[in-house]
Amino acid sequence: MNKLRIHLLTILIIFPIAFPAVSGTPSTVTVKVNVMAPTPCKINNGDPLNSVDFKEIRPDRIDGSNYKQPINYTITCSSWSSSRQISLTLVGDGASFDNKYLKTDHPSLGIKFLADDKPFDLNKPLVPSYPKQPVLQAVPVKSGNITTGGGKFNASATLKIDLH
């Protein structure tokens, strides 16, 4: 509350100084403030998630099932109320061939995500029953026949938690 009051005072003090030539007619200034409280939940205790390494893959064996890798994470919530819900969202850029998959730096490759062996589409929230934590996995997918000489590919997404 004190922070909010200080910010409003700053705005009200600066406003008349910034516009000294305004006529004597009164003006109304509306200030809308959205106060964000710190979340009582953390993913991996605030540490980054470990990278998923698919090791060596063969393009002709990518079928949306082969090369499945776990995404290791933990969710901890303090002062939890059973009336609240959490949602998890994997936030990232969609692949050009299907935006429910994560875009990689190879135009014909994407990453499909699974939660408890069911599709977990990119940028779509998943609402688990906390404290149960869904098993998350990543698996490469492709668009058509990939004809590539090989090499590394990269992608990144953010695992976001929201409270409801």
C-alpha contacts under 8 A as a table, 3 or more apart, distances in Angstrom:
res1	aa1	res2	aa2	distance
1	M	4	L	5.20
1	M	5	R	6.31
2	N	5	R	5.08
2	N	6	I	6.18
3	K	6	I	5.14
3	K	7	H	6.25
4	L	7	H	5.22
4	L	8	L	6.24
5	R	8	L	5.19
5	R	9	L	6.15
6	I	9	L	5.16
6	I	10	T	6.20
7	H	10	T	5.07
7	H	11	I	6.34
8	L	11	I	5.11
8	L	12	L	6.18
9	L	12	L	5.08
9	L	13	I	5.99
10	T	13	I	5.23
10	T	14	I	6.05
11	I	14	I	5.30
11	I	15	F	5.94
12	L	15	F	5.32
12	L	16	P	7.09
13	I	16	P	6.24
13	I	17	I	6.98
14	I	17	I	5.27
14	I	18	A	6.02
15	F	18	A	5.28
15	F	19	F	6.53
16	P	19	F	5.39
16	P	20	P	5.97
17	I	20	P	5.60
19	F	22	V	5.93
22	V	25	T	7.98
39	T	42	K	7.45
39	T	163	L	7.63
40	P	77	C	5.32
40	P	78	S	5.21
40	P	79	S	6.72
40	P	80	W	7.50
41	C	75	I	6.77
41	C	76	T	5.43
41	C	77	C	3.95
41	C	78	S	6.36
41	C	161	I	7.78
42	K	45	N	5.27
42	K	46	G	5.74
42	K	75	I	5.67
42	K	76	T	5.47
42	K	77	C	6.44
42	K	161	I	7.86
43	I	46	G	5.67
43	I	47	D	7.34
43	I	73	Y	6.74
43	I	74	T	5.61
43	I	75	I	4.67
43	I	76	T	6.72
43	I	161	I	7.64
44	N	47	D	5.28
44	N	48	P	6.90
44	N	49	L	6.86
44	N	73	Y	5.64
44	N	74	T	4.94
44	N	75	I	6.25
44	N	76	T	7.81
45	N	74	T	7.57
45	N	75	I	7.50
45	N	76	T	7.16
49	L	71	I	7.96
49	L	72	N	7.17
49	L	73	Y	6.50
50	N	71	I	7.66
50	N	72	N	7.06
52	V	69	Q	6.76
52	V	70	P	7.40
52	V	71	I	6.62
52	V	138	A	7.60
53	D	69	Q	7.56
54	F	57	I	6.91
54	F	67	Y	6.33
54	F	68	K	7.77
54	F	69	Q	6.83
57	I	61	R	7.48
57	I	62	I	7.62
57	I	67	Y	7.26
58	R	61	R	5.42
58	R	62	I	6.78
59	P	62	I	5.41
59	P	146	I	6.25
59	P	147	T	7.81
59	P	148	T	7.92
60	D	145	N	7.67
60	D	146	I	7.51
61	R	66	N	6.86
62	I	65	S	7.32
62	I	66	N	5.98
62	I	67	Y	7.53
62	I	140	P	6.50
62	I	141	V	6.01
62	I	142	K	6.66
63	D	66	N	6.04
63	D	140	P	7.70
63	D	141	V	6.10
63	D	142	K	7.30
64	G	112	K	7.12
64	G	139	V	6.06
64	G	140	P	5.90
64	G	141	V	4.77
64	G	142	K	7.67
65	S	68	K	6.13
65	S	139	V	6.45
65	S	140	P	7.81
66	N	139	V	7.07
66	N	140	P	7.74
67	Y	139	V	5.93
67	Y	140	P	6.91
68	K	137	Q	6.52
68	K	138	A	5.74
68	K	139	V	4.43
68	K	140	P	7.41
69	Q	137	Q	5.45
69	Q	138	A	5.35
69	Q	139	V	6.31
70	P	135	V	7.62
70	P	136	L	6.04
70	P	137	Q	4.33
70	P	138	A	6.37
71	I	135	V	7.70
71	I	136	L	5.29
71	I	137	Q	5.20
71	I	138	A	6.79
72	N	136	L	7.40
74	T	133	Q	7.59
75	I	133	Q	7.26
77	C	80	W	5.98
80	W	84	R	7.57
81	S	84	R	5.66
82	S	85	Q	7.67
84	R	163	L	6.97
84	R	164	H	5.65
85	Q	127	V	7.27
85	Q	128	P	7.91
85	Q	129	S	7.29
85	Q	130	Y	7.13
85	Q	163	L	5.88
85	Q	164	H	5.07
86	I	127	V	6.07
86	I	128	P	6.90
86	I	129	S	7.81
86	I	130	Y	7.01
86	I	161	I	6.63
86	I	162	D	5.50
86	I	163	L	4.59
86	I	164	H	5.98
87	S	125	P	5.80
87	S	126	L	5.30
87	S	127	V	4.39
87	S	128	P	6.65
87	S	161	I	5.67
87	S	162	D	5.20
87	S	163	L	6.56
87	S	164	H	7.74
88	L	125	P	5.42
88	L	126	L	5.09
88	L	127	V	6.42
88	L	128	P	7.81
88	L	159	L	6.77
88	L	160	K	5.62
88	L	161	I	4.76
88	L	162	D	6.61
89	T	122	L	7.23
89	T	123	N	5.79
89	T	124	K	5.83
89	T	125	P	4.54
89	T	126	L	6.25
89	T	158	T	7.93
89	T	159	L	5.76
89	T	160	K	5.14
89	T	161	I	6.58
90	L	121	D	7.79
90	L	122	L	5.38
90	L	123	N	5.48
90	L	124	K	7.22
90	L	125	P	7.63
90	L	157	A	6.27
90	L	158	T	5.54
90	L	159	L	4.61
90	L	160	K	6.27
91	V	122	L	6.16
91	V	123	N	4.87
91	V	157	A	5.46
91	V	158	T	5.01
91	V	159	L	6.33
91	V	160	K	7.02
92	G	102	L	6.37
92	G	103	K	7.72
92	G	122	L	6.75
92	G	123	N	6.73
92	G	156	S	6.95
92	G	157	A	4.65
92	G	158	T	6.54
93	D	99	N	7.45
93	D	102	L	5.90
93	D	103	K	5.62
93	D	157	A	7.69
94	G	98	D	6.65
94	G	99	N	3.84
94	G	100	K	5.99
94	G	101	Y	5.48
94	G	102	L	4.78
94	G	103	K	4.94
94	G	122	L	7.09
95	A	98	D	5.30
95	A	99	N	5.00
95	A	100	K	7.38
95	A	101	Y	5.58
95	A	102	L	5.35
95	A	103	K	3.82
95	A	104	T	6.99
95	A	107	P	7.55
95	A	109	L	7.64
95	A	110	G	5.76
96	S	99	N	6.40
96	S	103	K	7.04
96	S	107	P	7.09
97	F	108	S	7.50
97	F	143	S	6.34
98	D	101	Y	5.94
99	N	102	L	7.02
99	N	103	K	7.84
99	N	122	L	7.34
100	K	112	K	7.55
100	K	121	D	4.86
100	K	122	L	4.89
100	K	123	N	7.55
101	Y	110	G	5.64
101	Y	111	I	5.28
101	Y	112	K	4.95
101	Y	113	F	7.31
101	Y	121	D	6.66
101	Y	122	L	5.90
102	L	110	G	5.28
102	L	111	I	4.85
102	L	112	K	6.61
102	L	122	L	6.54
102	L	155	A	7.15
102	L	156	S	7.83
102	L	157	A	7.50
103	K	106	H	7.97
103	K	107	P	7.69
103	K	109	L	7.24
103	K	110	G	5.11
103	K	111	I	6.87
103	K	155	A	6.36
104	T	107	P	6.81
104	T	109	L	6.11
104	T	110	G	5.54
104	T	111	I	7.39
104	T	153	F	6.48
104	T	154	N	5.45
104	T	155	A	4.52
104	T	156	S	7.81
105	D	109	L	7.90
105	D	153	F	5.85
105	D	154	N	5.67
105	D	155	A	6.54
106	H	109	L	5.48
106	H	110	G	7.91
106	H	153	F	6.20
106	H	154	N	7.89
107	P	110	G	7.93
108	S	142	K	5.46
108	S	143	S	5.03
108	S	144	G	7.49
108	S	146	I	6.54
109	L	140	P	6.87
109	L	141	V	5.82
109	L	142	K	4.56
109	L	143	S	6.50
110	G	140	P	5.80
110	G	141	V	5.15
110	G	142	K	6.06
111	I	138	A	6.32
111	I	139	V	5.59
111	I	140	P	4.57
111	I	141	V	5.74
112	K	119	P	7.63
112	K	120	F	7.74
112	K	121	D	7.48
112	K	138	A	5.70
112	K	139	V	5.23
112	K	140	P	6.05
112	K	141	V	6.35
113	F	119	P	6.14
113	F	120	F	5.18
113	F	121	D	6.51
113	F	122	L	7.48
113	F	136	L	7.06
113	F	137	Q	5.65
113	F	138	A	4.63
113	F	139	V	6.43
114	L	117	D	5.26
114	L	118	K	5.17
114	L	119	P	4.59
114	L	120	F	4.80
114	L	121	D	7.87
114	L	135	V	7.84
114	L	136	L	5.57
114	L	137	Q	5.06
114	L	138	A	6.39
115	A	118	K	5.29
115	A	119	P	6.32
115	A	120	F	5.59
115	A	134	P	5.62
115	A	135	V	5.41
115	A	136	L	4.61
115	A	137	Q	6.57
116	D	134	P	5.57
116	D	135	V	4.95
116	D	136	L	6.48
117	D	135	V	7.70
117	D	136	L	7.92
117	D	137	Q	7.79
120	F	124	K	7.45
120	F	126	L	7.27
121	D	124	K	5.63
128	P	132	K	6.77
128	P	133	Q	6.74
128	P	134	P	6.82
129	S	132	K	5.55
129	S	133	Q	7.55
130	Y	133	Q	6.54
142	K	145	N	7.51
142	K	146	I	7.20
143	S	146	I	7.25
